[in-house]
Amino acid sequence: MPLVLQAALAWAAGTALGLSRVQAGVVFGAALLLGVWLVWRVIALPGDRMERLEGTAGLALLFAVALGVGADLARRDAHCEATARTARSWRVQLRREAVPGGFATGLIADAGCHVRVAIAVRVGNAVAGSVVRVTRAEASVGERGLLLRDAVLEPASPPSALHRWRNRVSAAIDRRFGADAGLAKALLIADTDGLTPDLRDRYADAGLVHILSISGLHVGIIGAALLLFVEAARLPATAGRIGAVLVVGIYVLAIGAPAAAVRSAALFTAVTATRLLQRPTSPWATYAIAALVPLAQPRTALDLGWQLSVSGYAGLIAAGRLARRSRWTGWRGALLRELMAGALTTAATAPLVAWHFGRLSLVAIVSNLGAGPVVAVLQPTLFLAMLAPGDALGRFVADAARPMLRALDAVAALAAAVPGGAVDVAPTLAMVTVASCTAALVIVAAVARHWGPWAIAAGAGIAVMAWAPDVPTRSTGRLEVHVLDVGQGDAIALRTPAGRWVLVDAGRSWSSGDAGRTTIIPYLRRRGGVLALFVLTHPHADHVGGAASVIEALRPALVRDAAFVAASPAYAAMLASARRRGGQWSRVVPGERVSLDGVALTFLAPDSAWTAGLDDPNEASTILRVEYGARSLLLTGDAEAGLEQWLLGHAIEQLDVDLLKVAHHGSSTSSTPAFLDAVSPRLGLVSVGRDNSYGHPSPDVMRRLLDAGATVLRTDQLGTLVLRTDGQVWEAEVAGQRWPLRDEPAPLP
């Protein structure tokens, strides 16, 4: 193993541990493992022992320095967070567009600070990349930065030239690619905001989720295409290669220099330099140099994109070493190399994917084999479509890229549809540690001359993971409310203090799946605990679509249904599943009260006399009041103005709550002023799909909620929303932030 690679490992490990603000026991454990490795390095490796001892001491010193650098940065960030919390105004550079009623993210713009900020905007507009002055906001520090609620934004400075270029390119991609713009922007400029939840799920199940964000793969393909162009055009080799390096560097800088892309650009530069200088070197050495370059910003050690990039490329190098031992040639050899590359990169990145995404794809090896050639042609074509002068030429090149976009999506859909092709996992920290060590052993076994002992050790790690006992669900003493991001639909999961679940609605379905299978079941299983009660508010497809899958897999003991009969295949499937799985099904009756682990659930509607004359299932929605201690929540399904008026006349004393699940995805047909006045929510939760065709949520409804003093949180902007209470205080977890909910609404400035 080259010394530069060992140095890179020591620096990255020390920096990551220092930045993580981990407990002393974790640092001690990591230091112990490092110490064992260093002792083994001195005793077991061949060569001069004194020379090895000196090298080992240098690596230990490098690890200690990196640990100190990381810890110092963590202390500085904590100080910046504490200072920012007590400030009266903040200068923030926005990462996404800010609009009233929306949620924007950014970074504190003061020099020397690196504090992430999430802003719940009440007044003001600003484009991505601009610097704004945030005033009249309530600040709180969460686990991942600062949250500013009820904020007023004032422009401070326009976006930089790079940000303006990025915004213009984003708009040009929208014009040139139309309905395919979301996927094109993800592949070209690392903008994943336009990707729908079902598309993300499809690529995750297929093991192709890494393709949806700029990584070493994308940059490497563009670099290879540029070198191919240099050769085809018979340009001077030296000047052409230097030009290709410059183009790749400018491109990576222009898209915001994500860590994975910087690593790939550094690798491309290093490999090109060795060829120009005719000085071949170990692939592990260039790999280590490329991995270290992004760590000039030490915080990169905690960046998931960088971690996946360096892990995956280690698998590629190991696959190349292993393939060279094979005697197969021709198409068999090429196929073997591709399969080895897919297997080892999947193994190397599996612990990270399992920990962050809760899912492992068993078809990833084959799906990447099919997607690789498509992306190899697609990526340069997209790059040309982005650079083409004029929309006419740009649309022409974009049209040429569309068949390949369709082909890539077809590969993902086919792989995702394989029964059992994706496995939902919920690893503990201990299991992820074991998995990471096992992945490292697999890589070492692939490159080692005497691979037997390493393979046996890797097999032992796999056995430990396979037979590890399940971790029992622990009582938290708190009620949790999870508004799941299921796109245009509803799925609200309540977790009792004892760890049992109540699920209200199950999202939508589509031709190849449903939200129950792709989102809800993995989410609940990852966190543990049984499903005690399933409640269906009404039989529209965006609420009942995943219900059959949920009931089949999780088998709730109780099922409550508004029982508004509808000729819906999804509703019929839900009833059949409830009957087959033995759950106690019954119709919702106003006034019925269910108590679970100290949580009181009271059904307020629908009333049979009210629903008898209705033809709209929305107006027959189940209305559920949830109470725990002194705190309360109102779930309203798709209730419209008529049902809201009925509630005002029959259950007004039950409507005053802290949290409101805004009815009908924020539609203008709901959330009337009289109803909001009776509810007086502190927080409005909107479950809605990004860029949906219905125009939800209504700007008028968002303004009414803001005027009522409610902070609005939306799944289309923030993903899944999590609220927790001990019965006295609500705590929200939004966009990586955790903050307490105040008791009184703030006045509108």
KETOR-895088 format. One record per residue (C-alpha): y, x, z. Coordinates in steps of 0.02 Angstrom, whole numbers, padded with zeros to 5 digits, always signed. Layout:
REM residues N
YXZ
...
REM end
This chain:
REM residues 749
+00000+00000+00000
+00165+00080-00052
+00279+00130+00091
+00421+00027+00017
+00312-00130+00029
+00271-00093+00211
+00456-00069+00244
+00496-00234+00160
+00367-00325+00267
+00436-00247+00427
+00616-00291+00382
+00579-00469+00328
+00470-00506+00481
+00597-00436+00603
+00744-00526+00523
+00653-00693+00518
+00601-00681+00701
+00776-00634+00756
+00857-00776+00658
+00733-00906+00716
+00796-00908+00895
+00614-00918+00944
+00551-00910+01121
+00512-00742+01200
+00325-00778+01195
+00326-00795+01006
+00423-00632+00986
+00300-00546+01104
+00152-00612+01004
+00227-00553+00840
+00268-00383+00914
+00089-00370+00981
+00017-00406+00808
+00134-00279+00730
+00082-00152+00862
-00102-00178+00825
-00069-00155+00640
+00032+00004+00670
-00103+00079+00783
-00236+00038+00652
-00125+00121+00522
-00120+00282+00621
-00305+00288+00670
-00400+00212+00525
-00309+00264+00367
-00352+00429+00281
-00229+00572+00270
-00131+00684+00388
-00121+00597+00557
+00049+00670+00605
+00123+00613+00439
+00052+00438+00467
+00120+00438+00645
+00295+00479+00582
+00287+00342+00451
+00224+00218+00580
+00365+00260+00700
+00489+00234+00559
+00417+00062+00519
+00422+00012+00703
+00604+00067+00713
+00645-00031+00554
+00564-00188+00627
+00664-00168+00788
+00828-00146+00693
+00790-00299+00586
+00749-00400+00742
+00917-00349+00816
+01012-00392+00655
+00932-00563+00648
+00964-00598+00832
+01146-00544+00815
+01173-00660+00666
+01092-00802+00764
+01212-00771+00911
+01362-00768+00794
+01309-00930+00712
+01286-01011+00882
+01461-00955+00932
+01533-01025+00770
+01445-01190+00801
+01512-01200+00978
+01689-01160+00917
+01676-01286+00777
+01620-01423+00895
+01779-01410+00998
+01896-01396+00849
+02011-01537+00793
+01999-01500+00607
+01879-01405+00496
+01887-01319+00327
+01726-01357+00234
+01663-01307+00062
+01565-01455-00006
+01394-01438-00085
+01391-01617-00147
+01521-01746-00195
+01602-01842-00051
+01647-02027-00062
+01698-02156+00071
+01545-02225+00158
+01441-02080+00092
+01365-01924+00168
+01415-01752+00107
+01351-01578+00152
+01433-01408+00149
+01474-01248+00242
+01615-01203+00360
+01738-01109+00250
+01801-00988+00383
+01760-00804+00356
+01618-00735+00460
+01538-00904+00495
+01385-00978+00415
+01375-01153+00487
+01300-01295+00388
+01396-01457+00399
+01348-01638+00366
+01493-01761+00350
+01487-01950+00368
+01642-01991+00265
+01755-02135+00310
+01909-02094+00205
+01933-01974+00060
+01853-01912-00101
+01812-01736-00159
+01704-01656-00293
+01563-01533-00261
+01622-01354-00236
+01796-01399-00173
+01862-01351-00002
+01922-01496+00105
+02008-01513+00272
+01910-01631+00383
+02007-01721+00520
+01989-01864+00644
+01802-01837+00653
+01683-01836+00800
+01585-01674+00801
+01414-01635+00872
+01297-01488+00851
+01119-01519+00795
+00969-01408+00765
+01029-01357+00592
+01217-01358+00603
+01366-01470+00634
+01381-01657+00605
+01554-01735+00579
+01556-01925+00593
+01690-02048+00539
+01778-01908+00447
+01940-01911+00349
+01946-01788+00204
+02102-01704+00136
+02095-01587-00016
+02125-01405+00030
+02080-01308-00127
+01993-01348-00292
+01820-01284-00337
+01801-01103-00390
+01777-01057-00572
+01588-01049-00548
+01583-01219-00464
+01692-01293-00602
+01575-01220-00732
+01425-01293-00640
+01507-01465-00631
+01549-01458-00818
+01372-01404-00861
+01302-01545-00752
+01409-01672-00846
+01358-01597-01014
+01173-01609-00967
+01200-01793-00921
+01275-01825-01093
+01146-01727-01191
+00986-01777-01102
+01023-01955-01048
+00877-02027-00949
+00796-01854-00941
+00950-01773-00862
+00879-01773-00685
+00728-01667-00730
+00831-01557-00848
+00960-01519-00712
+00823-01475-00589
+00747-01351-00712
+00913-01278-00771
+01041-01275-00630
+00936-01308-00473
+01012-01482-00450
+00873-01593-00382
+00982-01738-00324
+00938-01841-00478
+00749-01837-00450
+00670-02000-00396
+00550-02006-00247
+00403-02059-00356
+00433-01912-00475
+00437-01791-00327
+00278-01867-00258
+00192-01856-00427
+00230-01671-00446
+00184-01636-00264
+00014-01720-00285
-00013-01622-00445
+00029-01456-00362
+00180-01434-00477
+00321-01465-00354
+00378-01283-00371
+00425-01319-00552
+00558-01444-00496
+00672-01310-00425
+00737-01147-00496
+00616-01010-00448
+00554-00842-00507
+00452-00931-00640
+00603-01006-00728
+00707-00847-00725
+00558-00742-00780
+00526-00855-00929
+00708-00846-00984
+00707-00656-00965
+00547-00641-01066
+00620-00754-01201
+00775-00645-01211
+00669-00487-01232
+00567-00575-01366
+00729-00618-01456
+00784-00436-01447
+00623-00381-01530
+00623-00520-01660
+00804-00483-01708
+00765-00296-01714
+00910-00254-01601
+00922-00081-01524
+00793-00081-01384
+00901-00002-01250
+01056-00107-01282
+00952-00264-01304
+00861-00243-01140
+01020-00204-01046
+01099-00358-01125
+00951-00465-01072
+00969-00404-00893
+01155-00447-00896
+01124-00622-00965
+00992-00656-00832
+01110-00594-00696
+01255-00702-00757
+01140-00854-00767
+01074-00830-00590
+01251-00807-00524
+01313-00961-00617
+01179-01076-00544
+01226-01026-00368
+01112-00876-00344
+00966-00963-00254
+00861-00834-00163
+00705-00858-00269
+00805-00835-00430
+00890-00679-00361
+00718-00607-00319
+00657-00640-00495
+00814-00568-00574
+00796-00412-00467
+00613-00395-00519
+00659-00418-00702
+00793-00284-00684
+00675-00163-00595
+00534-00184-00722
+00655-00166-00868
+00729-00009-00790
+00557+00072-00769
+00520+00038-00952
+00687+00106-01011
+00664+00262-00906
+00479+00272-00954
+00434+00290-00771
+00289+00170-00734
+00273+00123-00552
+00162+00018-00441
+00188-00170-00462
+00189-00181-00272
+00338-00062-00266
+00443-00165-00388
+00386-00322-00296
+00449-00251-00131
+00616-00197-00204
+00641-00369-00281
+00596-00455-00117
+00719-00345-00020
+00870-00374-00134
+00901-00555-00077
+00884-00495+00104
+01053-00411+00085
+01098-00581+00155
+00978-00577+00304
+00978-00766+00327
+00877-00774+00165
+00722-00730+00268
+00717-00912+00326
+00745-00985+00152
+00592-01084+00095
+00624-01046-00089
+00623-00858-00055
+00467-00872+00052
+00373-00969-00082
+00433-00850-00217
+00376-00689-00132
+00212-00768-00075
+00172-00835-00248
+00211-00672-00335
+00099-00577-00214
-00040-00693-00273
+00001-00653-00455
-00009-00465-00427
-00174-00484-00334
-00242-00593-00475
-00196-00460-00602
-00287-00327-00502
-00441-00437-00483
-00443-00487-00668
-00444-00305-00724
-00613-00285-00639
-00688-00419-00750
-00784-00371-00907
-00737-00530-00996
-00624-00513-01147
-00546-00627-01276
-00516-00809-01232
-00638-00802-01087
-00543-00659-01009
-00376-00747-01036
-00443-00907-00958
-00514-00810-00811
-00348-00724-00781
-00254-00889-00781
-00379-00969-00662
-00370-00820-00545
-00181-00824-00548
-00179-01009-00507
-00307-00991-00368
-00224-00844-00281
-00046-00908-00295
-00104-01075-00226
-00192-00987-00082
-00040-00878-00045
+00083-01024-00039
-00033-01156+00039
+00021-01126+00222
+00205-01146+00178
+00173-01301+00072
+00065-01379+00208
+00193-01348+00345
+00347-01406+00250
+00275-01544+00141
+00121-01604+00235
+00019-01604+00076
-00102-01492-00017
-00150-01515-00197
-00332-01478-00239
-00298-01491-00425
-00156-01365-00426
-00258-01229-00509
-00300-01338-00659
-00131-01426-00668
-00038-01261-00671
-00154-01203-00809
-00096-01352-00912
+00087-01347-00862
+00111-01159-00885
+00115-01154-01076
+00226-01309-01081
+00355-01233-00963
+00348-01068-01057
+00415-01155-01212
+00519-01288-01124
+00625-01174-01015
+00704-01070-01156
+00734-01230-01255
+00826-01309-01108
+00925-01148-01089
+00979-01159-01271
+01025-01343-01251
+01136-01296-01104
+01223-01154-01197
+01242-01245-01364
+01426-01266-01413
+01473-01448-01440
+01380-01604-01388
+01312-01635-01564
+01217-01470-01569
+01173-01488-01385
+01095-01660-01414
+00998-01591-01563
+00919-01454-01456
+00895-01576-01312
+00798-01691-01429
+00686-01544-01471
+00653-01518-01285
+00609-01701-01250
+00428-01695-01312
+00397-01547-01197
+00477-01639-01050
+00362-01785-01086
+00213-01667-01098
+00255-01586-00930
+00270-01757-00848
+00106-01811-00928
+00017-01660-00853
+00089-01704-00682
+00040-01887-00698
-00136-01847-00755
-00164-01721-00614
-00087-01836-00482
-00203-01978-00536
-00362-01879-00499
-00449-01965-00351
-00442-01852-00199
-00336-01726-00293
-00208-01714-00153
-00245-01701+00032
-00124-01755+00168
-00116-01628+00309
-00024-01617+00474
-00045-01436+00532
+00009-01375+00702
+00103-01211+00723
-00059-01128+00779
-00152-01188+00624
-00012-01131+00509
-00019-00960+00591
-00208-00952+00562
-00183-01013+00382
-00050-00880+00349
-00163-00741+00414
-00306-00810+00309
-00198-00814+00152
-00149-00632+00183
-00332-00585+00203
-00374-00671+00038
-00240-00569-00051
-00301-00406+00029
-00482-00446-00017
-00429-00472-00198
-00349-00300-00212
-00457-00197-00093
-00590-00081-00160
-00706-00128-00017
-00671-00313-00013
-00820-00372+00091
-00747-00357+00268
-00584-00438+00214
-00674-00583+00131
-00780-00610+00288
-00623-00613+00395
-00542-00737+00275
-00697-00846+00284
-00687-00844+00473
-00507-00905+00462
-00558-01047+00347
-00696-01095+00470
-00573-01101+00615
-00458-01217+00517
-00602-01328+00460
-00673-01355+00634
-00513-01354+00736
-00503-01510+00846
-00370-01639+00814
-00219-01629+00929
-00205-01787+01034
-00047-01890+01019
+00068-01860+01167
+00178-01988+01250
+00362-01954+01214
+00441-02084+01328
+00556-02133+01184
+00563-02264+01048
+00578-02191+00873
+00642-02281+00718
+00596-02201+00551
+00682-02275+00398
+00569-02199+00265
+00638-02145+00098
+00533-02250-00021
+00663-02267-00158
+00721-02443-00199
+00626-02534-00062
+00600-02547+00125
+00478-02464+00246
+00533-02449+00428
+00412-02369+00551
+00436-02391+00738
+00346-02271+00854
+00321-02329+01033
+00339-02212+01182
+00148-02200+01189
+00137-02145+01007
+00080-02308+00925
+00161-02369+00764
+00238-02532+00705
+00270-02536+00517
+00392-02662+00443
+00367-02674+00253
+00279-02547+00144
+00392-02505-00003
+00360-02534-00186
+00219-02505-00310
+00213-02442-00490
+00085-02423-00627
+00002-02266-00555
+00022-02291-00368
+00125-02360-00226
+00236-02302-00083
+00100-02339+00044
-00018-02210-00029
+00110-02079-00080
+00236-02088+00064
+00195-02199+00212
+00013-02153+00248
+00045-01963+00240
+00201-01982+00346
+00114-02078+00486
-00045-01974+00482
+00051-01812+00494
+00130-01871+00656
-00027-01949+00729
-00052-02113+00818
-00130-02281+00769
-00044-02422+00675
-00040-02565+00800
+00060-02693+00700
+00110-02719+00519
+00251-02841+00481
+00292-02903+00306
+00466-02975+00289
+00437-03062+00121
+00326-03044-00033
+00444-02956-00155
+00363-02804-00237
+00484-02677-00161
+00427-02729+00014
+00243-02774-00010
+00198-02649-00146
+00113-02522-00031
+00049-02647+00098
-00132-02656+00036
-00148-02466+00035
-00076-02455+00211
-00192-02589+00281
-00345-02513+00196
-00309-02338+00262
-00231-02370+00434
-00311-02537+00484
-00177-02616+00594
-00241-02725+00735
-00107-02857+00703
-00025-02919+00543
+00127-03033+00545
+00189-03114+00385
+00332-03234+00343
+00200-03327+00241
+00317-03376+00101
+00187-03400-00036
+00221-03303-00196
+00119-03276-00354
+00122-03087-00329
-00029-02974-00360
+00034-02855-00225
+00049-02997-00099
-00125-03061-00142
-00194-02884-00121
-00110-02872+00050
-00190-03035+00109
-00360-02981+00044
-00347-02813+00132
-00295-02896+00295
-00446-03011+00286
-00565-02871+00238
-00508-02746+00369
-00513-02871+00511
-00330-02864+00565
-00272-03021+00657
-00159-03104+00528
-00037-03239+00580
+00123-03319+00520
+00289-03268+00596
+00350-03395+00724
+00531-03386+00786
+00534-03345+00970
+00367-03252+00968
+00376-03095+01074
+00260-02946+01058
+00265-02807+01188
+00199-02633+01148
+00213-02489+01271
+00376-02555+01343
+00452-02600+01174
+00494-02785+01152
+00486-02857+00977
+00558-03032+00957
+00541-03131+00795
+00700-03230+00759
+00658-03300+00586
+00601-03376+00471
+00581-03553+00535
+00460-03665+00439
+00584-03808+00430
+00713-03690+00355
+00594-03614+00226
+00521-03781+00169
+00664-03812+00048
+00685-03632-00015
+00636-03555-00180
+00703-03379-00143
+00590-03267-00035
+00742-03165+00019
+00808-03313+00119
+00639-03327+00205
+00639-03145+00265
+00567-03100+00434
+00705-03056+00557
+00648-02944+00699
+00745-02890+00853
+00680-02731+00938
+00728-02685+01117
+00688-02535+01225
+00780-02521+01389
+00964-02556+01358
+00956-02513+01173
+00920-02630+01027
+00893-02639+00838
+00895-02782+00712
+00783-02778+00557
+00837-02903+00424
+00727-02881+00270
+00820-02949+00119
+00909-03090+00212
+01056-03162+00115
+01209-03262+00167
+01113-03425+00193
+00989-03351+00317
+01129-03256+00404
+01220-03422+00428
+01059-03500+00497
+01044-03357+00622
+01224-03382+00677
+01181-03562+00717
+01011-03536+00799
+01001-03360+00872
+01178-03294+00889
+01148-03230+01066
+01010-03116+00998
+01112-03037+00859
+01221-02913+00955
+01131-02746+00934
+01167-02560+00923
+01080-02526+00756
+01072-02638+00603
+00953-02616+00457
+01075-02678+00326
+01000-02826+00233
+00947-02824+00050
+00985-02638+00024
+01172-02669+00051
+01186-02807-00080
+01347-02909-00092
+01243-03066-00061
+01216-03012+00120
+01310-02938+00269
+01445-03072+00277
+01597-03037+00387
+01545-03171+00513
+01370-03098+00528
+01433-02920+00551
+01557-02982+00680
+01413-03059+00780
+01302-02905+00763
+01441-02775+00793
+01328-02628+00749
+01367-02449+00795
+01258-02385+00653
+01212-02464+00486
+01049-02406+00404
+01034-02435+00216
+00865-02415+00131
+00906-02398-00053
+00850-02303-00209
+00955-02170-00290
+01050-02228-00446
+00961-02396-00440
+00994-02523-00579
+01053-02658-00456
+01211-02567-00404
+01155-02565-00222
+01236-02541-00102
+01392-02644-00134
+01555-02548-00103
+01626-02705-00021
+01482-02711+00102
+01503-02525+00141
+01688-02554+00174
+01650-02703+00288
+01530-02596+00389
+01657-02456+00404
+01793-02579+00455
+01674-02645+00589
+01665-02469+00661
+01488-02429+00603
+01433-02261+00537
+01331-02291+00378
+01174-02189+00340
+01086-02211+00172
+00914-02153+00116
+00975-02121-00062
+01094-01989+00005
+00999-01922+00156
+00815-01958+00132
+00717-02023+00281
+00823-02071+00432
+00757-02050+00609
+00832-02130+00765
+00767-02104+00943
+00811-02178+01111
+00755-02158+01291
+00818-02334+01325
+00993-02276+01368
+01059-02168+01225
+01021-02168+01039
+00997-02001+00952
+01001-01988+00762
+00914-01855+00657
+00996-01851+00487
+00996-01715+00354
+00929-01590+00480
+01059-01638+00610
+01029-01715+00781
+01169-01804+00871
+01193-01940+01003
+01263-02110+00956
+01420-02157+01051
+01431-02326+01138
+01596-02381+01061
+01647-02381+00878
+01793-02273+00826
+01950-02362+00762
+01987-02346+00577
+02122-02212+00552
REM end
